[in-house]
Structure formats: structure tokens, C-alpha cells
Amino acid sequence: MSYAPRLFVLALLTFGVSSEPTLRPGAAAPQQSEPTSKLDVFQYFVGDWKGTGTGASGPSTLERTYAFVLDEQFVRSATHAVFTPSEEGAEAATHADIGMMSYDRARSTYVLREFHSEGYINRYVPQFISEDSTVFAFVSESIENIESGWKARYTVTILGEDEFEDTFELCPPNGEYFTSGTNKLHRVKAEEPAK
């Protein structure tokens, strides 16, 4: 694997999604009623999260925040991950990204844009959203600053009221998708401050 795809793997291991349905603490499972805003399907994710990850760059701890921004026209995510050094005494690698989820009225679809500290910019559209809004699968439309032909798939699965998992897969040019990383996050409660 060349240098660029390795950096891309590190950059995208923690994205997390940025696309999500959301339950507020103490709320029931996602409603199937018609949302008042196209982005309400992602309400579940709004708030602070922390968790752990595994993947090509090794184990990690991460924190993520989701919020409605700009008159609730977008859902913004911000992720910070720290990877466990592979050698004793080595400095831990870090990763940060910012995601923006929007609704493209012209195409009648959601669009997730991610901006990574390594310089990658990904644009995703949904491949699948379950009827109960507990599984979201996104595929890349474009990836900037990587070798042409690479694709990515990002899947988020809600596991419970305060827990979700995301999986990031990559596909090299003319190749098959492989899992690059998986994160499991849980909601930070008011009495549990983020680090």
C-alpha cells in the first residue's frame, strides 16, 4: 500500500459519520413519524460521545460531538482520536476530522462531507438507510487528495439508546472493499464529562 492510502486509512478510521439518527437521553427508539426537518433523522447523534476503535492503525480512543448548526441547516460532527503507539516510548498518533451533513433538495438526498487533518476531503451519499433509522450506509462520491479510483463506505449502526458503532471500509482502484476500522461509541452523560 502506498504512502497516500496509508494516510487515508488513518484519516478515515475514526470518521465517523457524521451521518446519524439520534435519540435524546431517556428517549425511546427512533420514531417512524415524518420528521419536521429532513435532518431530524440524525437527531439521535446530537451530543457528546466517546469510545474506542480498532483497525489498520491500531487501537484508539476517541471523542466525537454532533450538533445542529447554521440555523439547523446542517449537522456538524467533530472527532478527535488518539492511537495507541505500536512501540513503547513512541509518540501516539492523532487524527481529527470535521463532518457536515446536509440535505441536497435538488437531488433529494443527504450529503456528508468530511474534512480530515491529513488533508483528505470525502463526499458521501447514502447507499442505504433502514426504515427504522438505525442503520446508515454511505458511499463516497468523491475523495480529494488521494490516488484516483479509491472509494470509501461508511456504515453507522445504532446499537441502543446511548450506543452506536461505525465501520469504515476502503476499496482500492479495481479492487474489493475491506474493513479499515471500526469504532464503538457511547453517549457522554451529563455527569460523565468528556476528557
N, C-alpha and C positions, 0 to 999 in steps of 0.2 A: 504494500500500500504506500503510495507516495506521501510526501510531507503534507500537501494540502488536504487530502482526505482524512489523514490522522487528526489534523487540527479541526476539521469539520466534525469528526466524530466527537472530539472533546467538547466542541462548542455546542453540539446539539444534544448531548447526553441528558442534559437537565431541562431542556425546554419543556418546558413544559407547557404546554399547552395552552396553554393560553386560550384554548377553546374549551369552554366548560359550562355545564349546567350547575346551578348552585342551590343548596339548601341553607337556610339560616340556622344557627344553632337552635336546637329544640324544635325545628320544623319537621313536618312529615316528609315522606318521599316526594320527588318531583311531581307536580300536578300535571295532568294531561289537558287542562283547560287551555284555551287560546291565550298566549301571552299578550300583554298590553303593548310591549315593545318587542321588536324582533330579537333583541339581545337578552330579553328576560330568561331565555332558556339557559343562560350562563350564570344566573343569579347564585346558584349553588356554590360557585367558586369564590365569590366575593369575600374577602377577608384575608387573614394571615394563615400560612401553612408552614409546616416543617416536616422533614423526613429524611430518608436515606435512599441511596441509589447504588446500582451495580451496573457494570458494563465494561466496555473496552478500555476505558481509562482507569479502571479500578473502582473500589468502593468510595462513596461520597456521602457527605451530609449536605442538606440544602434547606434553604428558606425561600418561600415564594409568597408574593402578595398579589391579589387581584382586586381591581377597583373599577367602578364605572367612572369615566372621565369625560370632559368636554361636553357638558350638558347631556350626559348619558348616551352619547352617540357612539362610544367605544368602550370596550373592556380592556383595560391595561393590565398586563402581568409583569412582574419583575422577579427574577430568580437570581440567587447567589448560591453557588456550590463550592465546596472545598473537598478536594480529592485526597484520600489517604496516600501519603508518599509510599512508593514501592520499595524504597531503600531507607534504612534507619538514618536519621540525621538529614535527609533530603528535605527541601522546602516543598510544602504542599502546593499543588497546582490549584488554581481557582478558575471559575467560569462565572460570567454574568450575562444575562440577556434581558431584553425588554420585548414584550409582545403586545400587539394591538389587534384586537378582534373588532371587525366592523361588519355591517350588512350592506352588500352591494345591491341596491334596488334595481339597477339596470339588468343585472344577471340573476336576480332573486336568489342570492346565495351569500353565505358567510365568507369572509376572507380574513385569514390570520396572517399577520406579518410579524416576523421575529427579527430582532437586531441583536447580534451576538458580539461579545467583547473581542472575539477573534477576527471580526470583520465580515462575517457571513450575514447575509440577509436572505431570509426564506419567506416565500409567499405560498400559503396553503389554501386549499378549498376543501370542503367536506367530501369525503368519499362515501361516508355512511354516518347517520345519526339515528340511534334507536328510537322507537316510538315513545318510550318512557324517559328519554333524555338521560340515560345512564351510560351510554357508550357513544363516543365521538371518535370517528376516524377521519383524519385529514391527510391529503396527499399534496406534495409540492407541485406548484405551477411553475415556479422558478426558484433558483438558488443563485445568488450572486457571489462572486469571488471564490469559485471552485471550478475544477475542470468540467467542461461541458459534458452533459449526459448523465450526471449524477441525479438521483431522485431521493426523496425522503417521504416517510409515512410516520405520522404521529397519532397515536391512539390513546384516548383517555377513558378509563372505566371507573365509574363511581362504585365503590365497594360498600358504602354505608353513609349514614348521615354526616359523618365527620372524617371520611377517609376515601381517598381515590388513588389510583395507580395510573402512571403513564408509561408508554413504551415508545421508544424511538427506533425506527428501522431505516437503514440506508440501502440503496440499490446502485451499484456502480454501472457505468455505461454498458449496455448489453448484458447485464448480469441479473441476479436474483436478489430480492430483499433479504437482509439479515438483520437480526436484532443487535443494535449497538448499545442500548442501555434501557434500564427500567428503573423508575422511581416510585416509591410508595410514600404518600404524604398524608398527614393528619392535621386537622384544623387546630390552630392555636386558640385555646380558650382564654377568656379574659383574665383568669387567674394564672395563666401559663405564659409569661412574657416570652417573645421571640428573643433569641440570642443576638 
